[in-house]
Amino acid sequence: YTAKFILQMSEVSGWCASCSLALMRLPMAELSILPKEFLDLVKRAELHSLRKMCEVLRREIEKREDKVKSNIPELRKSLVFEESFITEEVARSSALAELESLSSGPKTRQPKSFWLASTPEDHPELAAKSLSDFPSITNMMNHLKETKTVATQVNTCFVTCMSHTQKGTSFKQEDVSKVCPDSPTCLISLGAPRKVEFTTKTGNSNDDLLSYDMKNGSLVTIKPGYQPYFKHRALSPTEKEDANPGPRCTYLLYFRELAPARTPENSPVHSTSRNSLMHSLPSPSNDSGSRIVLFAGDSHFTRLKPNLLGKNKFRVHNISKGGSRISDTKTSLEKFREDNSDVIVQKLFLSVGTNDIRYCRYSIDHLSKHLKLLFLRAKNLFPHAHIFIQNLLPLPVNNPYVMHNVNSFNRLLMKMCEANKVFFIDVLSKFINRDGLRDAEFFAPNRFNCHLNRRGTGQLARIYITLIHNLSKFSFNPLVRIT
């Protein structure tokens, strides 16, 4: 409040010295909200100290407000709450009966938890029970799949059981290491009502919270890509909730789509037919079979060497072709999937647009349709992949509309990445000089040549080596630029 008060006064009367003078001219009734020690400090401070104080406070407020603005609104956008998702009493009662049989046994001080899966053999590490033994929960999962707000192929259910005598849980962050990137998390509450609170990843009980009164049949959907950045907890039941007649236990059901565990049966198989030689993957080195990275697009990628990018740790394959437009890249991805149907691509890197804007004399807006089709097709072909696309490199100005089209396309690409939850890689900034112009040391000598020279290719390769080898340390965030 103190910092806010000073900043408000400074906005009226200007920074620095005039800020302190305005503060001292305020009526005592308004100054009473500030601590007396602070007022005494302001009176005793020299002019240069007051200037520094204002600057420090301004920076601290900006930092804290940026944190709230960037996280809490995102948290609100990422959650969809439906108070009465399961409306049929019969469906709720039959599901509760199945859950009670699942949680029967000796009482424990901590909440009990269980895994259910459509195909338990695909997830041996979970020790999951088969969902076929729980028809009511299976029907609930099928209902989720048909819901427009969810529309996902959920295949597992994590159940947490809390009796009315057990306290709530502490803040926990969801483990998304096995969750498919485009899959939401659906939390359904059955039984006794409890309040569930959400906060940011770095938040605690004193920060802004989003609370939902989870009743029998309520649903909270966490949209895809947001799970790693927020955490939640279930609170202890209040006296009013505890006095309600009805079920005495609360069951929280987390429905997710998990990728199957890697086994020899589902590990990548190389195609050996003559027609697929151009698209078959290179032989693995060391134990890298589960790490496959795919490059596709135009000539900016053709000079990148897969063996140098992978460093014998990742299997990298490059199907880029010179002169490819957006539609050509989509066709290349479809051909690759057709020839390598058993391959699991973890990361897909794309470079498109250079050969498309050459034909755009007046506007590039129509390319948004082609980009959207490319993103949707890539996600369908490679459902387990994190998808990345680089913006356009600076092109030689050999006609009056190239520079305008480059900037317009990069803005359009960033907007499309945010809308379709695709990583946006800013490579343009690495290839321009201090004046914001094309840095000639990275490009071929011919001023009309758009291709990188040896040094420029090395610069681009270093960017992707960093992304390939270090990105696994971070969680997927569809709205983050990677520079």
C-alpha positions in Angstrom: 0.0 0.0 0.0 2.8 2.4 0.8 4.4 1.9 -2.6 1.1 2.2 -4.4 0.4 5.4 -2.5 3.7 7.0 -3.5 3.3 5.9 -7.1 -0.2 7.4 -7.3 1.1 10.7 -6.0 4.0 10.7 -8.4 1.8 10.2 -11.4 0.0 13.4 -10.4 2.9 15.6 -9.6 5.9 13.9 -11.5 8.7 11.8 -10.3 11.5 12.4 -7.8 11.5 15.7 -5.8 7.9 16.7 -6.7 6.8 13.3 -5.5 8.0 13.8 -2.0 6.7 17.4 -1.9 3.2 16.2 -3.0 3.4 13.5 -0.3 4.1 16.1 2.4 1.3 18.4 1.3 -1.4 15.7 1.6 -3.9 16.0 4.5 -3.0 13.9 7.6 -6.2 11.9 7.1 -4.9 10.5 3.9 -1.4 10.0 5.3 -2.7 8.0 8.2 -2.8 4.9 6.0 1.0 4.9 5.9 3.2 3.6 8.7 4.6 6.4 10.9 8.1 5.1 10.5 7.9 5.5 6.8 6.6 9.1 7.0 9.5 9.9 9.4 12.0 8.3 6.9 10.6 10.4 4.0 10.9 13.6 6.0 14.5 12.9 7.0 15.7 11.6 3.6 17.8 13.7 1.3 16.5 14.6 -2.2 18.8 12.0 -4.0 17.6 9.3 -1.6 14.0 10.1 -2.4 14.7 9.7 -6.1 16.3 6.3 -5.5 13.4 5.3 -3.3 10.8 6.1 -5.9 12.7 4.2 -8.6 13.1 1.1 -6.4 9.4 1.2 -5.5 8.4 1.6 -9.1 10.4 -1.4 -10.2 9.1 -3.6 -7.4 5.5 -2.7 -8.1 6.0 -3.4 -11.8 7.6 -6.8 -11.1 4.8 -7.8 -8.7 2.0 -6.6 -10.9 3.5 -8.3 -13.9 3.5 -11.5 -11.9 -0.2 -11.2 -11.1 -1.2 -10.1 -14.6 0.7 -12.9 -16.3 -0.4 -15.7 -14.0 -3.8 -15.1 -12.4 -5.6 -14.2 -15.6 -4.0 -17.1 -17.3 -5.2 -19.3 -14.5 -8.8 -18.1 -14.9 -8.7 -18.7 -18.7 -7.3 -22.1 -18.2 -10.1 -23.5 -16.0 -13.6 -24.3 -17.0 -16.0 -25.1 -14.1 -19.3 -26.9 -14.4 -21.2 -27.2 -11.2 -23.6 -30.0 -12.3 -21.8 -32.0 -15.0 -23.1 -35.4 -13.9 -26.8 -34.6 -13.4 -28.3 -38.1 -13.3 -28.7 -39.4 -9.8 -28.5 -43.0 -11.0 -25.1 -42.3 -12.7 -23.7 -40.7 -9.5 -25.0 -43.4 -7.2 -23.7 -46.3 -9.3 -20.3 -44.7 -9.7 -20.1 -44.1 -5.9 -20.9 -47.7 -5.3 -18.0 -48.8 -7.6 -15.6 -46.3 -5.8 -16.6 -47.5 -2.4 -15.8 -51.1 -3.4 -12.5 -49.8 -4.7 -11.6 -47.9 -1.5 -12.8 -50.6 1.0 -10.2 -51.8 3.4 -8.5 -50.7 6.6 -8.8 -47.0 7.4 -5.7 -44.8 6.9 -4.7 -41.3 8.1 -3.9 -40.2 4.5 -6.2 -40.1 1.5 -6.3 -43.3 -0.5 -5.4 -43.2 -4.2 -5.9 -45.6 -7.2 -5.2 -45.7 -10.9 -7.7 -47.0 -13.5 -6.9 -47.4 -17.1 -8.6 -48.5 -20.3 -5.6 -50.6 -21.2 -3.6 -51.3 -18.0 -0.9 -53.2 -20.0 0.0 -49.9 -21.7 0.9 -48.4 -18.3 2.6 -51.1 -16.2 4.3 -48.5 -14.0 0.9 -47.3 -12.6 -0.3 -50.7 -11.4 -3.7 -49.6 -12.7 -6.9 -51.6 -12.5 -8.9 -52.1 -15.7 -11.7 -49.6 -16.3 -13.8 -52.4 -17.8 -14.4 -53.6 -14.2 -16.0 -50.2 -13.5 -18.8 -49.7 -16.1 -20.2 -46.6 -14.4 -16.9 -44.8 -14.3 -16.3 -45.9 -17.9 -19.6 -44.3 -18.9 -18.6 -41.2 -17.2 -15.3 -41.1 -19.2 -17.2 -41.7 -22.4 -19.5 -38.8 -21.5 -16.3 -36.6 -21.1 -15.1 -37.6 -24.6 -18.4 -36.4 -26.1 -18.4 -33.1 -24.4 -17.4 -30.1 -26.6 -15.5 -28.4 -23.8 -13.3 -31.5 -23.3 -13.3 -33.4 -26.6 -10.3 -35.6 -25.8 -9.5 -39.3 -25.8 -9.0 -39.7 -22.1 -7.8 -43.2 -21.2 -6.9 -43.1 -17.5 -8.5 -42.1 -14.2 -6.6 -41.3 -11.0 -8.9 -41.5 -8.0 -8.3 -39.8 -4.6 -10.6 -40.9 -1.7 -11.0 -38.6 1.4 -13.2 -39.5 4.3 -15.1 -36.8 6.2 -12.6 -37.2 9.1 -9.5 -36.6 6.9 -8.1 -33.2 6.4 -7.6 -31.7 3.0 -4.5 -32.0 0.8 -1.6 -29.6 0.5 -0.9 -27.8 -2.8 0.2 -30.3 -5.4 1.4 -29.7 -8.9 0.3 -32.2 -11.6 2.9 -34.5 -13.1 2.5 -34.1 -16.8 5.5 -36.1 -17.9 3.3 -38.8 -19.4 0.3 -36.6 -20.3 -0.3 -36.0 -24.0 0.4 -32.3 -24.8 -3.0 -31.7 -26.4 -5.0 -33.3 -23.6 -6.8 -31.5 -20.8 -7.1 -32.7 -17.3 -10.7 -33.3 -16.2 -11.4 -33.3 -12.4 -14.8 -34.7 -11.4 -16.0 -34.7 -7.8 -18.3 -37.4 -6.4 -19.7 -37.9 -2.9 -19.5 -35.3 -0.1 -18.9 -31.7 -1.2 -15.5 -30.1 -0.7 -13.8 -26.9 -1.8 -10.9 -27.1 -4.3 -8.5 -24.2 -4.7 -6.1 -23.4 -7.5 -3.1 -21.1 -7.5 -0.1 -20.4 -9.6 3.0 -22.6 -9.7 4.9 -20.3 -7.3 1.9 -19.3 -5.3 0.9 -20.3 -1.7 -2.1 -20.0 0.5 -1.5 -16.2 0.9 -1.7 -15.5 -2.8 -4.7 -15.0 -5.0 -6.7 -18.2 -5.2 -9.5 -19.5 -7.4 -11.9 -21.6 -5.3 -14.6 -23.9 -6.6 -17.3 -25.6 -4.4 -17.1 -29.1 -5.8 -20.4 -30.8 -5.3 -21.6 -34.3 -6.2 -21.1 -34.3 -10.0 -19.1 -31.1 -10.4 -16.4 -30.8 -13.1 -13.3 -28.6 -13.4 -11.4 -28.8 -16.8 -7.8 -27.7 -17.0 -7.1 -26.8 -20.6 -4.3 -28.4 -22.5 -0.8 -27.1 -21.8 -1.6 -25.2 -18.6 -1.2 -28.1 -16.2 2.5 -27.6 -15.4 2.0 -23.9 -14.4 -0.6 -24.3 -11.7 -1.3 -26.3 -8.6 -4.3 -27.1 -6.5 -5.5 -28.6 -3.2 -8.6 -29.9 -1.6 -9.7 -28.2 1.6 -10.9 -29.8 4.8 -14.7 -30.1 5.0 -16.4 -27.2 6.8 -18.8 -27.9 9.7 -21.7 -27.1 7.4 -20.5 -29.6 4.7 -19.7 -32.2 7.4 -23.3 -32.0 8.7 -24.9 -32.6 5.3 -26.7 -35.9 4.9 -25.5 -38.2 2.2 -22.1 -39.6 1.3 -19.4 -39.3 3.9 -16.5 -39.6 1.5 -15.2 -37.3 -1.3 -13.9 -38.9 -4.4 -11.8 -36.7 -6.8 -11.4 -38.4 -10.2 -8.7 -37.0 -12.5 -9.3 -38.1 -16.1 -6.3 -37.8 -18.5 -4.9 -39.0 -21.7 -1.6 -40.7 -21.1 0.9 -41.8 -23.7 1.6 -45.6 -23.5 4.8 -46.6 -21.8 7.7 -47.6 -24.0 8.1 -51.3 -24.6 9.9 -53.4 -27.2 6.5 -54.0 -28.9 5.7 -50.4 -29.4 9.2 -49.0 -30.0 9.9 -47.5 -33.4 10.2 -49.9 -36.3 12.1 -48.8 -39.4 10.5 -49.2 -42.8 12.7 -51.1 -45.2 10.6 -50.9 -48.4 12.2 -49.3 -51.4 9.6 -46.6 -51.6 10.3 -45.4 -48.0 14.1 -45.2 -48.2 14.0 -41.4 -48.5 11.8 -41.1 -45.4 13.0 -43.9 -43.2 14.8 -43.0 -40.0 18.6 -43.3 -39.4 19.9 -46.2 -37.3 19.8 -45.4 -33.5 22.9 -44.9 -31.5 23.2 -45.8 -27.9 19.8 -45.9 -26.1 18.1 -43.2 -28.0 15.1 -45.0 -29.5 12.6 -43.1 -27.4 13.9 -39.7 -28.5 13.0 -38.9 -32.0 13.2 -35.3 -33.4 11.8 -34.4 -36.9 12.7 -31.4 -39.0 10.5 -30.4 -41.9 10.1 -27.3 -44.1 12.1 -25.3 -46.6 15.7 -24.8 -47.5 16.7 -23.1 -44.2 16.7 -26.6 -42.6 18.3 -28.6 -45.5 21.9 -27.8 -44.4 21.3 -28.9 -40.8 23.1 -32.2 -40.2 21.0 -34.6 -38.1 24.0 -36.4 -36.6 25.5 -33.2 -35.3 22.1 -32.0 -33.9 21.5 -35.2 -32.1 25.0 -35.7 -30.6 24.4 -39.4 -30.3 21.7 -38.8 -27.7 18.7 -38.0 -29.8 17.6 -39.5 -33.1 17.1 -36.6 -35.5 15.6 -36.9 -39.0 15.4 -34.1 -41.6 12.8 -34.2 -44.4 13.0 -30.6 -45.4 13.2 -29.7 -49.1 14.3 -26.5 -50.8 11.5 -24.4 -52.2 8.8 -26.0 -50.0 5.7 -23.9 -49.3 3.3 -24.5 -46.4 1.2 -27.0 -48.4 4.4 -28.9 -49.5 5.5 -29.2 -45.9 2.1 -30.6 -44.9 2.4 -33.2 -47.7 5.9 -34.1 -46.6 4.7 -34.8 -43.0 1.9 -36.9 -44.4 4.3 -38.9 -46.5 6.7 -39.4 -43.6 3.9 -40.7 -41.3 2.7 -43.1 -44.1 6.2 -44.5 -44.5 6.9 -44.6 -40.7 3.6 -45.5 -39.1 5.2 -46.9 -35.9 7.5 -44.0 -35.2 6.8 -41.8 -32.2 8.0 -38.2 -32.8 8.7 -36.3 -29.6 9.6 -32.9 -31.1 8.7 -31.5 -34.5 10.5 -28.4 -35.8 9.0 -26.5 -38.8 10.3 -23.8 -41.1 7.8 -22.3 -43.6 6.7 -19.0 -45.1 9.8 -17.9 -47.1 8.5 -19.4 -50.3 4.9 -18.3 -49.6 5.4 -14.6 -49.1 7.2 -14.3 -52.4 3.9 -14.6 -54.1 2.0 -12.2 -51.8 2.0 -8.7 -53.4 -0.7 -7.0 -51.3 -1.4 -9.1 -48.2 -0.4 -12.3 -46.4 -3.6 -12.7 -44.4 -4.8 -15.6 -46.5 -1.8 -17.6 -45.2 -3.4 -18.0 -41.8 -5.7 -20.6 -43.3 -2.7 -22.6 -44.6 -0.9 -22.3 -41.2 -3.9 -23.5 -39.3 -4.3 -26.5 -41.6 -0.6 -27.3 -41.2 -0.8 -27.2 -37.4 -3.9 -29.3 -37.2 -2.5 -31.9 -39.6 0.8 -32.0 -37.7 -1.0 -32.6 -34.4 -3.1 -35.3 -35.9 -0.1 -37.1 -37.4 2.1 -36.7 -34.3 -0.2 -36.5 -31.3 2.7 -37.0 -28.8 4.9 -34.4 -30.3 5.7 -30.9 -29.1 5.5 -28.7 -32.2 7.8 -25.8 -32.9 8.0 -23.3 -35.7 10.6 -20.6 -36.4 9.8 -17.2 -37.7 11.1 -15.9 -40.9 14.8 -15.0 -41.3 15.6 -11.5 -42.7 15.3 -11.8 -46.5 17.1 -9.8 -49.2 15.1 -6.8 -50.3 14.8 -7.5 -54.0 11.3 -6.1 -54.4 9.4 -3.3 -52.5 7.1 -5.6 -50.4 9.5 -8.2 -49.1 10.4 -6.5 -45.8 6.8 -5.6 -45.1 5.7 -9.2 -45.7 8.4 -10.6 -43.5 7.3 -8.5 -40.5 3.6 -9.1 -41.3 4.1 -12.9 -41.5 6.1 -13.1 -38.3 3.3 -11.2 -36.5 0.7 -13.5 -38.0 2.8 -16.6 -37.1 3.0 -15.5 -33.5 -0.8 -15.0 -33.3 -1.4 -18.4 -34.9 1.0 -20.1 -32.5 -0.8 -18.7 -29.5 -4.2 -19.8 -31.0 -3.1 -23.3 -31.8 -0.7 -23.9 -28.9 2.5 -24.2 -30.9 5.9 -23.1 -29.8 7.2 -19.9 -31.5 10.9 -19.7 -32.1 12.3 -16.3 -32.6 15.4 -16.8 -34.9 15.1 -13.5 -36.7 16.7 -11.6 -33.8 19.8 -13.8 -34.1 20.5 -12.7 -37.7 20.1 -9.0 -37.6 22.6 -6.3 -36.6 22.3 -3.5 -34.2 20.6 -1.3 -36.8 17.9 -3.9 -37.2 19.1 -4.9 -40.7 20.1 -8.2 -42.2 23.5 -9.2 -40.8 25.6 -9.9 -43.9 28.1 -12.0 -42.1 25.6 -14.9 -41.8 24.4 -14.9 -45.4 25.7 -15.9 -48.8 27.7 -13.2 -50.6 25.1 -12.6 -53.2 22.9 -9.9 -51.8 19.9 -11.4 -53.5 20.5 -14.8 -51.9 18.3 -15.7 -49.0 20.3 -18.7 -47.8 22.6 -18.8 -44.8 26.4 -19.3 -45.3 28.5 -21.7 -43.3 28.6 -19.3 -40.3 24.9 -18.6 -40.4 24.1 -22.3 -40.6 26.3 -22.9 -37.5 24.4 -20.1 -35.7 21.0 -21.7 -36.6 22.3 -25.2 -35.6 23.3 -23.9 -32.2 19.8 -22.7 -31.6 18.3 -26.1 -32.3 20.9 -28.0 -30.4 19.9 -26.0 -27.4 16.2 -26.7 -28.0 16.7 -30.4 -28.6 18.9 -31.1 -25.6 17.6 -28.6 -23.0 13.9 -28.3 -23.6 13.2 -31.6 -21.7 14.0 -29.7 -18.5 10.9 -27.4 -19.1 7.2 -28.1 -19.2 5.1 -27.4 -22.2 3.7 -23.9 -22.4 1.8 -23.0 -25.5 2.2 -19.2 -25.0 6.0 -19.0 -24.4 8.4 -17.6 -27.0 11.7 -19.5 -27.2 14.6 -17.3 -28.1 
